[in-house]
Amino acid sequence: MRIALVVPGGVDPSAEYRVIPVLLALIRRLASRHDVQVFALAQQPQPARWELLGAQVHNIGARATRLGAVRAIRAAHRGRAFDIIHAIWSGSPGLVAVAAARLLGLPSLVHVAGGELVALPAIAYGGRLTWRGRLREAAVLRAASGVSAASGPMLAALAALGLEARLVPLGVDLQCWPSRRPLPRAPGARARLIHVASLNRVKDQPTLLRALVALREAGADFELHVVGADTLGGEIQALARRLGLAGAITFHGFVPQRQLRPLMAASDLLLMSSLHEAGPVVLQEAGAVGVPAVGTAVGRFADWAPQAARVVPPGDAAALAAEAAALLRDEPLRLRLAEAAYARALDENADRTAHDFEALYARLAARP
């Protein structure tokens, strides 16, 4: 097949920085069997092209991005016809994919993988915050030939809008992120916790820090490693100092996957405090190296709970601390949770993601 894959970015030519690892995993697998042309809306400010993992990347650039992307897809289609146009994320990628598909008489698939279907006014986040956003998402998703989503809660949100979708979790690349079975903690050792997310409003790190205060007051001895780019100008680090947590937290900033994996594998517990998630992939990354997780009941966390993850309501720092403390006190329970997470992560790997998308491509392309 010839596939046009529309993405917002995450496909830098370095294949290491400014990338989305699950996108690279998908591209590598699809390009090994198909002709894949990736249309990145805003990877770089200026238009450019480069080869990446067997695919051709067309970077559209910052000027007239959506119209330019439709034109680029149409031009590539003239050279050799596409079989399907696939957007990862709705929003602008979905709009481009659906518009180009309608123009060229092709099937389109839109994968909902972010905040397209939510509205969180308190933090000014979500694709449904404004009437324009709601109209755009309704138009894109109803015009698409097929819709998929990364988690059960996202499927439920689509169903509430009268839209049927297929579940396709974005899985971990076990070639680049080798799996490892869970390991027991050394008796009496300090607990090593990890949080992997950009520092931003959606990830709600203030709730995470308040949970750590409660965990400390419960007598737990721990250190936390925070991995992710800071978009809040040091606000979370300052809050950690005010709460007396600075000595227990290491802020690593962004690190590439080759540096993240040993940090993850050395951890005893993943903690996530997000107000919204479509995934997150970090849950599967943790599971693949035998690290159990406690997080808010969003995205795949809700899907995995209670057997493969423990969940609490968003914003509930006390509950997050209580669940973490329970696992750190009960090593057999922590290991059972880790084994279940390990099995789920290995099942939902990048090979399965590519296979599921290919099955959708074949079904949509076969329609009249």
C-alpha positions as CSV (number, residue, x, y, z in Angstrom):
1,M,0.0,0.0,0.0
2,R,0.9,3.6,-0.3
3,I,0.2,5.5,2.9
4,A,0.0,9.2,3.6
5,L,0.6,9.6,7.4
6,V,-0.2,13.1,8.7
7,V,1.3,14.0,12.1
8,P,1.8,17.3,14.0
9,G,5.6,16.6,14.4
10,G,7.7,14.2,16.4
11,V,9.7,13.0,13.3
12,D,12.9,14.9,13.6
13,P,15.7,13.7,11.3
14,S,17.8,13.0,14.4
15,A,15.4,10.2,15.3
16,E,16.3,10.9,18.9
17,Y,15.4,14.5,19.8
18,R,12.1,16.3,19.2
19,V,10.5,12.9,18.4
20,I,7.6,10.9,19.5
21,P,8.9,7.3,20.0
22,V,5.7,5.5,19.3
23,L,5.4,7.4,16.0
24,L,8.9,6.3,15.1
25,A,8.0,2.7,16.0
26,L,4.9,2.8,13.8
27,I,6.8,4.4,10.9
28,R,9.6,1.8,11.1
29,R,7.1,-1.1,10.9
30,L,4.9,0.4,8.2
31,A,7.8,1.5,6.0
32,S,9.2,-2.0,6.1
33,R,6.1,-3.3,4.2
34,H,4.6,-0.2,2.5
35,D,5.4,3.0,0.8
36,V,5.0,5.5,3.7
37,Q,5.0,9.3,3.1
38,V,4.9,11.3,6.3
39,F,3.5,14.8,6.3
40,A,4.6,16.7,9.4
41,L,2.8,19.9,9.9
42,A,5.3,21.8,12.0
43,Q,8.4,19.8,12.8
44,Q,10.5,22.7,11.5
45,P,9.6,26.3,10.7
46,Q,10.8,26.0,7.0
47,P,9.6,23.4,4.5
48,A,12.0,20.5,4.1
49,R,12.2,16.8,3.2
50,W,14.3,13.9,4.7
51,E,14.4,10.2,4.9
52,L,13.4,8.6,8.2
53,L,13.4,4.9,9.1
54,G,12.5,3.9,5.5
55,A,9.8,6.6,5.0
56,Q,10.0,10.0,3.3
57,V,9.1,13.0,5.6
58,H,7.6,16.1,4.1
59,N,7.9,18.9,6.6
60,I,5.2,21.5,5.7
61,G,6.5,24.4,7.8
62,A,4.9,27.3,9.6
63,R,3.4,29.2,6.6
64,A,-0.1,28.2,5.5
65,T,0.5,24.9,7.2
66,R,-2.9,23.1,6.7
67,L,-3.4,24.3,3.1
68,G,0.2,23.6,2.3
69,A,-0.2,20.1,3.7
70,V,-3.2,19.3,1.5
71,R,-1.3,20.6,-1.5
72,A,1.7,18.5,-0.7
73,I,-0.4,15.4,-0.3
74,R,-2.2,16.1,-3.6
75,A,1.2,16.6,-5.4
76,A,2.6,13.3,-4.0
77,H,-0.6,11.5,-5.0
78,R,-0.2,12.7,-8.6
79,G,3.3,11.0,-8.7
80,R,1.8,7.7,-7.4
81,A,-1.6,7.3,-5.9
82,F,-2.1,6.8,-2.2
83,D,-4.3,4.1,-0.9
84,I,-5.2,5.8,2.4
85,I,-4.6,8.9,4.4
86,H,-4.0,8.4,8.1
87,A,-3.9,11.2,10.7
88,I,-2.3,10.6,14.1
89,W,-4.3,13.0,16.3
90,S,-7.4,14.7,15.2
91,G,-7.3,18.5,15.3
92,S,-5.2,19.9,12.5
93,P,-3.7,16.6,11.4
94,G,-7.2,15.1,11.2
95,L,-8.5,18.1,9.3
96,V,-5.7,17.9,6.7
97,A,-6.2,14.2,6.3
98,V,-10.0,14.3,5.8
99,A,-9.8,17.3,3.5
100,A,-7.1,15.7,1.3
101,A,-8.9,12.4,1.3
102,R,-12.2,14.0,0.2
103,L,-10.4,16.0,-2.5
104,L,-8.7,12.9,-3.9
105,G,-11.5,10.4,-3.4
106,L,-9.5,8.3,-0.9
107,P,-10.4,6.7,2.5
108,S,-9.2,8.4,5.6
109,L,-8.4,7.2,9.1
110,V,-8.2,9.5,12.1
111,H,-6.6,8.3,15.3
112,V,-7.6,10.3,18.4
113,A,-4.6,10.4,20.7
114,G,-4.7,13.6,22.7
115,G,-7.0,16.2,24.1
116,E,-9.2,16.6,21.1
117,L,-12.4,15.5,22.9
118,V,-12.0,17.2,26.2
119,A,-12.6,20.6,27.7
120,L,-10.7,21.6,30.8
121,P,-11.5,25.3,31.3
122,A,-9.6,25.7,34.5
123,I,-6.3,25.1,32.6
124,A,-7.5,26.3,29.2
125,Y,-6.9,22.9,27.7
126,G,-8.8,20.7,25.2
127,G,-10.1,20.6,21.6
128,R,-13.7,21.2,22.8
129,L,-13.1,24.4,24.7
130,T,-14.6,26.7,22.0
131,W,-17.4,26.3,19.6
132,R,-14.9,26.4,16.7
133,G,-13.0,23.5,18.3
134,R,-16.2,21.5,18.8
135,L,-17.3,22.2,15.3
136,R,-13.9,21.3,13.8
137,E,-13.8,18.0,15.7
138,A,-17.3,17.1,14.8
139,A,-16.7,17.8,11.1
140,V,-13.4,15.9,11.0
141,L,-14.5,12.8,12.9
142,R,-17.8,12.5,11.1
143,A,-16.1,13.0,7.7
144,A,-13.4,10.4,8.3
145,S,-13.9,7.0,6.8
146,G,-12.7,5.4,10.0
147,V,-11.8,6.5,13.6
148,S,-9.5,4.9,16.1
149,A,-8.5,5.8,19.7
150,A,-5.8,5.0,22.1
151,S,-7.9,3.9,25.2
152,G,-11.2,2.9,26.4
153,P,-12.1,6.3,27.9
154,M,-11.5,7.8,24.5
155,L,-13.8,5.3,22.9
156,A,-16.4,6.2,25.4
157,A,-16.0,9.9,24.7
158,L,-16.4,9.2,21.0
159,A,-19.5,7.0,21.6
160,A,-21.1,9.8,23.6
161,L,-20.8,11.9,20.4
162,G,-22.4,9.1,18.4
163,L,-19.2,7.9,16.8
164,E,-18.0,4.4,16.5
165,A,-14.2,3.8,16.8
166,R,-11.7,1.0,17.0
167,L,-9.3,0.6,20.0
168,V,-5.7,0.8,18.9
169,P,-3.2,1.5,21.8
170,L,0.1,3.0,20.7
171,G,2.5,0.3,21.8
172,V,6.2,0.2,22.9
173,D,8.9,-0.7,20.5
174,L,10.5,-3.7,22.2
175,Q,13.4,-3.6,19.8
176,C,14.4,-0.2,21.1
177,W,13.0,-0.6,24.6
178,P,13.9,-4.2,25.6
179,S,11.6,-5.8,28.1
180,R,12.6,-7.1,31.5
181,R,10.5,-9.0,34.1
182,P,9.8,-7.4,37.4
183,L,12.5,-7.5,40.1
184,P,11.9,-7.6,43.9
185,R,13.0,-4.6,46.0
186,A,15.8,-5.0,48.3
187,P,14.5,-5.1,51.9
188,G,14.7,-1.8,53.7
189,A,15.9,0.0,50.6
190,R,14.8,3.6,49.8
191,A,11.9,3.5,47.3
192,R,12.8,4.8,43.9
193,L,9.9,6.5,42.3
194,I,9.6,8.0,38.7
195,H,7.4,10.4,37.0
196,V,7.7,10.9,33.2
197,A,5.8,13.8,31.6
198,S,6.4,17.3,30.5
199,L,5.9,19.8,33.3
200,N,2.6,21.3,32.3
201,R,-1.0,22.0,33.5
202,V,-2.5,18.8,32.1
203,K,0.0,16.5,33.9
204,D,-0.9,18.3,37.2
205,Q,2.4,18.0,39.0
206,P,1.2,20.0,42.0
207,T,-1.1,17.1,42.9
208,L,1.9,14.8,42.5
209,L,4.0,16.9,44.9
210,R,1.2,17.1,47.5
211,A,0.9,13.3,47.3
212,L,4.7,13.1,48.0
213,V,4.2,15.2,51.1
214,A,1.5,12.9,52.3
215,L,3.7,9.9,51.5
216,R,6.5,11.3,53.5
217,E,4.2,12.0,56.5
218,A,3.1,8.3,56.3
219,G,6.7,7.4,57.0
220,A,7.9,6.4,53.5
221,D,11.5,6.8,52.5
222,F,11.8,7.7,48.8
223,E,13.4,9.5,46.0
224,L,11.6,10.8,42.9
225,H,13.1,11.1,39.5
226,V,11.1,13.5,37.2
227,V,11.8,13.2,33.5
228,G,10.3,15.7,31.0
229,A,10.7,19.1,29.5
230,D,9.7,22.1,31.7
231,T,7.1,24.3,30.0
232,L,6.3,26.1,33.3
233,G,9.5,28.1,33.8
234,G,10.6,26.5,37.0
235,E,7.2,26.7,38.8
236,I,7.1,23.0,39.8
237,Q,10.7,23.1,41.1
238,A,9.8,26.1,43.2
239,L,6.8,24.4,44.6
240,A,8.9,21.4,45.5
241,R,11.3,23.7,47.5
242,R,8.4,25.3,49.3
243,L,7.0,21.9,50.3
244,G,10.4,20.8,51.6
245,L,10.8,18.1,48.9
246,A,13.8,19.5,47.0
247,G,16.2,17.0,48.5
248,A,14.0,14.1,47.5
249,I,13.4,15.0,43.9
250,T,15.8,15.0,40.9
251,F,14.5,16.9,37.8
252,H,16.2,15.5,34.8
253,G,14.5,17.5,32.1
254,F,14.0,15.9,28.7
255,V,16.1,12.8,28.1
256,P,16.1,10.6,25.0
257,Q,14.8,7.0,25.2
258,R,18.3,5.5,25.5
259,Q,18.8,7.4,28.7
260,L,15.2,7.1,30.0
261,R,15.1,3.3,29.9
262,P,17.7,2.7,32.6
263,L,16.1,5.3,34.8
264,M,12.8,3.5,34.4
265,A,14.2,0.1,34.9
266,A,15.8,1.2,38.1
267,S,12.5,2.4,39.5
268,D,10.1,0.7,41.9
269,L,7.0,2.6,41.0
270,L,5.7,5.0,38.3
271,L,3.5,7.8,39.6
272,M,1.3,9.9,37.3
273,S,-1.1,12.7,38.3
274,S,-2.6,13.7,34.9
275,L,-6.0,15.5,34.6
276,H,-6.3,13.8,31.1
277,E,-4.6,11.2,29.1
278,A,-5.4,9.4,25.9
279,G,-2.5,7.0,26.7
280,P,-0.1,7.5,28.2
281,V,2.7,5.4,26.5
282,V,4.8,5.7,29.6
283,L,2.5,3.3,31.4
284,Q,3.4,0.7,28.8
285,E,7.1,1.6,28.9
286,A,7.1,1.1,32.7
287,G,5.2,-2.2,32.4
288,A,7.6,-3.5,29.8
289,V,10.5,-3.3,32.2
290,G,8.5,-4.6,35.2
291,V,7.7,-1.3,36.9
292,P,4.1,-1.0,38.3
293,A,2.2,2.2,38.3
294,V,-0.2,4.3,40.3
295,G,-2.0,7.1,38.5
296,T,-5.2,9.0,37.9
297,A,-8.1,7.1,36.3
298,V,-7.6,8.4,32.8
299,G,-6.7,6.8,29.5
300,R,-4.9,3.4,29.6
301,F,-4.6,3.7,33.4
302,A,-8.4,3.2,33.6
303,D,-8.2,0.3,31.1
304,W,-5.5,-1.5,33.1
305,A,-7.0,-1.0,36.5
306,P,-7.2,-2.7,38.9
307,Q,-5.2,-5.8,37.9
308,A,-2.3,-4.1,36.1
309,A,-2.4,-0.5,37.5
310,R,-3.8,1.3,40.5
311,V,-5.9,4.4,39.9
312,V,-7.3,7.3,41.9
313,P,-9.5,10.3,40.9
314,P,-7.7,13.2,39.2
315,G,-6.6,15.8,41.7
316,D,-6.8,13.5,44.7
317,A,-3.3,13.8,46.2
318,A,-4.3,11.9,49.4
319,A,-5.6,8.9,47.4
320,L,-2.5,8.9,45.2
321,A,-0.2,8.8,48.3
322,A,-2.3,6.1,49.9
323,E,-2.1,3.8,46.9
324,A,1.6,4.4,46.5
325,A,2.2,3.7,50.2
326,A,0.2,0.5,50.1
327,L,2.3,-0.9,47.2
328,L,5.6,0.1,48.9
329,R,4.5,-1.6,52.1
330,D,3.3,-4.8,50.4
331,E,6.1,-6.2,48.2
332,P,4.1,-9.3,47.0
333,L,1.3,-7.0,45.9
334,R,3.7,-4.7,44.1
335,L,5.2,-7.6,42.3
336,R,1.8,-9.0,41.3
337,L,0.8,-5.6,39.9
338,A,4.1,-5.4,38.1
339,E,3.7,-8.9,36.5
340,A,0.2,-8.0,35.2
341,A,1.6,-4.7,33.8
342,Y,4.5,-6.6,32.2
343,A,2.1,-9.0,30.4
344,R,-0.2,-6.1,29.2
345,A,2.8,-4.1,27.9
346,L,4.2,-7.0,26.0
347,D,0.8,-7.7,24.5
348,E,0.2,-4.1,23.5
349,N,3.6,-3.7,21.7
350,A,4.4,-1.7,18.6
351,D,4.1,-4.8,16.3
352,R,0.5,-5.2,17.4
353,T,-0.1,-1.4,16.8
354,A,1.1,-1.6,13.3
355,H,-0.8,-4.8,12.6
356,D,-4.0,-3.3,13.9
357,F,-3.6,-0.2,11.8
358,E,-2.8,-2.3,8.7
359,A,-6.0,-4.3,9.2
360,L,-8.0,-1.0,9.4
361,Y,-6.2,0.2,6.2
362,A,-7.2,-2.9,4.3
363,R,-10.8,-2.7,5.5
364,L,-11.2,0.9,4.7
365,A,-9.4,0.6,1.3
366,A,-11.7,-2.3,0.3
367,R,-14.9,-0.2,0.8
368,P,-16.5,1.1,-2.4
